[in-house]
Every structure is written in structure tokens, then in C-alpha cells.
Amino acid sequence: MLRTSSEILAPIREKVEAGERLSFDDGLVLESPEAPLPEVGELANLVRERKNGNAGYYNINTHLNATNICVYRCSFCAFRSDLREAKGYWMQDDAILERGAEAVANGCTEMHIVGGLHHQAKYDWYRKVISLLHDNYPTLHLKAWTPVEIDWFSRLTKKPIRWVLEDQIEAGLGSLPGGGAEIFHPEIRRQICEHKADTRRWFETHRTAHELGLRSNCTMLYGHIEEARHRIDHLIRLRELQDETGGLQTYIPLAFHPENNKLGIDNHIKKPTALMDLRQMAVARLMLDNVDHIKAYWIMLGIGTAQLALAYGADDIDGTVRHELIYHDAGATTPEVMSVADIEAVIREAGRDPIERDTLYRKVDRTADGFTLGEKITAGV
């Protein structure tokens, strides 16, 4: 029996205890300051432990942002660069292969690949990023390309999204990350990322990927000009996609960093507080009843808040995250990499059991010669 006692949460508490789905209006209640955060967290923790027991998942991963030059000018982005800016870069084969070699040498099971949409780069270059890494480092799972990039590839090739994804799978693509979602509601989306792939294309990309057997993650960017109703709308749209396809494996709430970008500066936005971070984690765990995992991305949250999030619905804190640039360019002050020993200590300090997993949530067993992959970790244990 839960200890929550607030009258405002009583109907929701009954639904959660009975395993019933929450409504849009329930989501607004959970978002309300009148709903005590510790009690919302307690409800989320009940769902979290039903699904994932005491596990605290992590992986050994690295990031590759192969170019920061981008045709789009999203107001929230501090990572992008114009072609002639001093900070602009475009990695070629040797640099990409060097990054792959470093990843394998450091025991990585995953490379997370996203970046800018370089107006001089042909589609073949983006495909080659995948094929080079897959052919030379086949043990690396390549989690690559948001729907924004897939949509751009579709424009470059004048081919449908399905063709692009099939071609990328042939090159070695293993799964899709969850970026590019931002906020789905058109009131907000047209203000923060008007020109890039819209909500319809985001869902078409993930739906098609799931039809082709790929798994994907999903995200939401919060803490800027959106309101609670936009956030709950966003979560319900994701829940409906999961009802349809079952292909979403992890949801990652992403806090907006207002430093170094037009959206934050022009609107005098302050970084979301840790209390808001924890509420977004908990609300997501309660609303996304059909998504197995909720990730507390320590690079974005900070290590302390990520630890707390493991009691507010999250069961995963991501991984070693070598070479992350996008959040650091936006103002993140977290380390650029964390050791396995430190990650496991963070998880244990939060009272959870650290479990190394690969991108597809198979248990990783380390040996003197490398690693082996076990069966997929089943939600509910």
C-alpha cells in the first residue's frame, strides 16, 4: 500500500494501484504544483519497480557527432555551426575510423550517432559513416540518425523514408535514437523548430522503423516555452504509437539548456530546476505505461539528480557517454565521460543494483576476451 495521502492524487493513486491507464486530465493533475512531488515520485516508483525491480541499467557507449554544420537554425540549438564559422567541422573517413577504434578499445557496445545536416554533404557520406564503422567494428551497435536526419536523407535522395531506412539497415544501422521530437504540439513546434521535420514525419520515421524490425527511443525537450498541456499531449502521442507498434524501448526526458542559444537568451529562460526534472521523470513513468524503460540522462541532469531520478520512475542512467558535444555546447557542466566504476557507484549509492546492458537491453557479461550478450532483459523483473 502506498503512503500517498493528498486528496488531489487519490483518484490517480487508485488507478496506479489497479494498473489502469491514466488520462490526459490525470496527467495535468500530476503536472500541477498542488500534487506533492514526493507523492508523485512514490507513485512513479511503484510502476518502475513493477516493470524493472531494483535494476539500475547503464551501458558503455560513445557518441559520434560527425559534423556540426547544419542547414537548419533551430532556436534552441547551440551545437550547430555555419560552414565558415571557426567552430564548424566535418569528419572524414580517418577520423571516423579512429573514433570507432577508440570505442572498441574502451569496451563500448554502442555508438550514438547524430549531427548536423551539412548542405554540401551528399547522402553517400552519411551512409558511409555507418558502413565504415559497421564493416570495421562489427561488435559496435550503431544507434544513429533522428527522424530529422532521415527526413533530410529522404530529401537528398528523393526516396521515401522506407527506402532510406532499408538502405541504412543494409549499411549496418542497428536502431534509432529518440531525438528530434522536441515538442509535438504545433503551437510550440512551429516556434522552436519551424523548418525541420514535423511531427508527422517524426512518427512516420519511427513507425516505419518498427515495421522494419528496428527498435527506437523517444524523447521530449521540456522547460522552455511549452506548458504542461503540451507535455502531456506529447506523452500521449508517444503512448499511442507504442500501442500501435510496440517498437519504443526507452523514453528520455531532456531538459532545455538555455545558455548559448537564441531561444533561451531571447526569452530570458532559466534552466529547469531539479524539482522540475524529477517531476518530468515521474510523470513520464506514470503516463507511458507501455514503454519499458525511462532514462535519467546524467549528462543532461547532473549526476546527483540522475541518482534521485532512480527513485522517481527512472531505471536507467545511460552510460559512459564519451565525446558528447550537443549538451555541452548548450552549457552542460557535467563531465564528458564517466568510468564504469563511477557509474556503478552512482547506481549503488541510489540503492539500486547496477546492470550493464547493450542498446537492446540484453545483459552484458564481461570476460577477459571482451564481452558476451545474454538474453533480452525482461521488464517486470
N, C-alpha and C positions, 0 to 999 in steps of 0.2 A: 504494500500500500504506500502510495506517495505521500509526502509530507506537505504538499502544496495546500494552501488554505484560502487563498484570495478568492473572493466571490466572483470576480471577473473571469477567473480561469476555471471555475467549477465545471461548466459545460464541456470545455476543451479537455479538462482532466478526465472526465468520464469517457470521452471519445478515445483518448490516448490509451487509457487502461483497457478499453474494449478492442483496441486495434482498428478503430474506424477512421476513415479518411476525413481530414479537416477541409473546411470550405474556405472560399475567398474571405468571407467575413471573419472566420476564425483566424485567418492569417493577419487581418488588420488588428484584431484584438491582441495577438501575440506581439505585434509591432508597437503597440501602444505603450507609452511610458507608464500607464496605470497598471500594466501587467508586470509584476515584480520580476526583474531579470533572474534572480536566483531560482525562482519557481519555474520560469520558462526553461531555464537550464536543466532543472531537475526532470521536467517532462521530456526534454530532448535526450537526456542521458538514459532514461528508461528505454526509449526507442533505440538509441545507439547500442546499448548492451543487449537488447533483444537480437539485434542484427549481427553484432560483431564481438559480443562478450567483452573481455578485458583487453583485447588486442589493440596495440598501437602500431600501425603499419608505417614502414618507410621503405625507400628504395635507394640504390646507389646509382645516381644519374648525373648527367651533364647537359648543359644547354649549348646549342649552336644557333647563333643569330648571324646568318651568313652575309647579310647586308643590312644596313640601316637606312639606305637611300630609298625613299618612298614617294610615290606619286600622290598619295593621299596626305591630307593635313588635318587629321583628327585633332580636335581641340584639347583632348585630354592626354595626348602622347608627347612625351619628352624624348623618346628614343629616336624618332625619325630624323633624317637629315636630307637636305637638298644635295644635288650632285656636286656642287662646287664648295660646299661647306668644308671646313677643315676637319670636322669630326666624321665626315662621311667615309665609308669603307665598303668594299665589295670583295669577299673572299674568293680566291681561285683554288684550283684543284689541290695544290700542295698544302695550302693552309687547312683545307677541309680534311684531307687525309691525316695531317698532323693532329688535328683535333680528335679524329677517330682513334688514332694510335694512343693518344693520351688517355682517352676514355677507357679503352680496353686495359691499358696498363694499370689504371686505378680501380679496376674491378667493376666498372659500370655495366649495368644490364640495359640501360635506356639512354637514348639521346633525344632530347626535346628540341625540335627544330621549328622555329618560326622566325620571321624577319620582315624587312621592308619589301615593297613592290617596286623594284628598280625598273625605271621606264626604259632603260637600254638593255636589260637582260631578257633574252629570249626564253621561251618555255623550256627549251632543251637544257638550259643551265640549271633551272630548278629541278628538273628531272635528274640531272647528273649529280646533284647534291645527294640525292637518295641512292642512286645506283652505285656511285663511288663508295659510299660508306657501307652499303649492304654487301657489295661484292668483296670488299677488302676486310670488313669486320662483321661477319655474319652473325656473331653472337649478340650484337647490339640490336635491341629493339628500337626501331625508328618511329617515334611518335611525332608526326610532322603535319604542318600546314593547317591553319584555321580555315573556316569557310570563306573568309575574306581573300585568302591566297588562292584557294581552289576556284573561287569565282573569277579571280584575276587570270588564272591559268585558262579557264574556260573562254575568257575574252581573247586572250592571246592566240589560242589555238582555233577559236571559232568552233569549238566542240562542246557538247553537253557535259554537265557535271559528271554523269556516269562514266563517260569516256575518260575524263581526266582521272577519276579515282581508279578506274581499272588499269590505266597506264601507270599510275603511281604505285599501285599494288604490284604490278609486274616488275617495276624498278626496285621494290623492296620496302614499300611503306607498310608499317605494322599496325598503326592506329592513329586516331586524330586527337589532338588536344582540344580544349574547350574554349579557347579564346575567340574573340570577335563577336561574342554575344552582347557584351556591354549591357544595354537595357533594350528589351524588345519593343516596348511600347513606343508607338510612333511619335507621341508628344515629346519624348526625350531623345529618341534616337536621331531624329532629324536635326536636333540642336547640337549634338556632340559628335556625330559621325555621318553627316548627311550623304556623302557621296559614295561611301564604300558599300559592300554587300549588305542588303537589307535583311530584315527578319525572315522574309520568305525564303531568301537564298540560304540563310544560315540553316533553317530547318530542312530545306531540300538537300543540302550537302550532308547533314548528319543522317537524315532518313535514308538517303541513297547509300551512304557508307555502311549503315546497318544492314541494308538489303544485300550488300556485297560481302558481308561477314566481318566487317571491321567493327571494333568497339571504339567508343569515343568518350571523352569527358565533356563537361559543361560548366559554364561559369556565369557570374553576374558581376558587373562593376557597380559598386554602390558607394554612397557617401559624397555625391556631387550635387546635381540639381534635381535628382529624382525624388519622389515621395514614396511613402510606404505602399500606396496602392500600385505604383509602378513595379515595385519589387515583388509584391505578391502575384501580380499578373504574370511577371516573368517566371516565377517558380511554377505556377500552374501550367503555363505553356510547356515548360520542360517536363512536368509530370504527365501531361497528355501525350507528348512524344514518346515517353518511356512506356506508357500504356500501350502504345501502338507498336513499338519496335523492340523494346527491351534491350536496346544497344548502349545505353548510357551506363557507365560503371562508376563514375566519381563526379561529384559536384564540388566546385571550388569557388567560394565567395571571395571576390577580390576587392579590397579596399582601395578607393581612389587616393592617389598621392597627388596633392595639389601643387607641389613645388615644380618649377621649371616647365610649366605648360600653360597655354593660353586659358583653358577652362578654369583652372584653379586661380590664376592671377587675376583675370578679368572679373571673376565672381567673388573674390575675396573668400575663398573656401578654405576651411581648416580641415586638417586630416581627421578622419573618423577616430573617435575615442576607442579605447579598448572595450568599453562597455557596449558601444555600438557593434564592434567586431564580434563580440560574444553573442549578442542578440541575433545578429545575422546568421551566425553559425547554428544557433539553436532553432531559429525559425525555419531555416532550410531543412534541418533534420526532421522537424515535425511535419512540414508540408510535403517533402519529397519522400513519401512513404515507399515508393517503388524503386528508389535509387540506393544501391547497397552502401556506398561509401561517401563520406563527407570529409574533405581535406582542409586542414588548417595549414595554409601555405606559410611556413615560418619566415621565408624571405620577406613576405609582404606584411605579416602580422607582427613580427618580432618574436623572439624565442619564448619570452615569458607569456605572452598572450596565446601563442600556439599551445603551450603547455596547458593553460587554463581551458582552452577550447576542447581538449580531450575529455573534459567533464561537461561540456556544453553541446554535445552532439557529434563532434569530430572523432574519427577513428584513425586518421592518417595525418602525418605532418610533412608529406613529400619526402625529399631525400637530401643527398649531399649538395645538389644544385650548383655544380661547378660552372663558372662562366656565365652566370645570369647577368644580363645587361638592362633589360627593359625596365624593371622596377628600380634598379639602382640609378639609372639615368633620371627617373622620376623623383628621386630623393630618398630612396630606402637607405637606411644606415646599418642594416644587418650585414653580417659577414657575407662574402661571396661564395664561401664553401664551408661546410661543416663536416667534421670527421664522423665515421660510423660510431666510434666510441662516444663522441659527444651527443650524437642523435639518440643513441640507446640510453644514455644517461638522462637526457631530457625526458624521454618517454617514461623511464622508470621513476624519476622524481615526481611525475604526474600520477603515479600509481598504476600505470598500465604496463602490459607485457610487450616489449619490442619484438616485432616480427618483420624480417626483411621479406619483401615481396617484389615480383617483377611488375612490369606495366600492366599485365593482365591478371594481377593478383594471384599468381602462383607462388608458393613458398620457395624461397631461395635457400639452398643448403650449400654452404661454402666448404670447399675441400682444398687440399694442398695444391691441386692442379687447376683450380678455378671454382666453378660452381655448377650445381645441377638444379633443375627445376622440378618441383613436386607438382601435385595436383592443384587445381584451382582452389583457393581458399573459399569455403562456402560460407555465405552470410548466414547468421543465426547461431554461429558457434564462437 
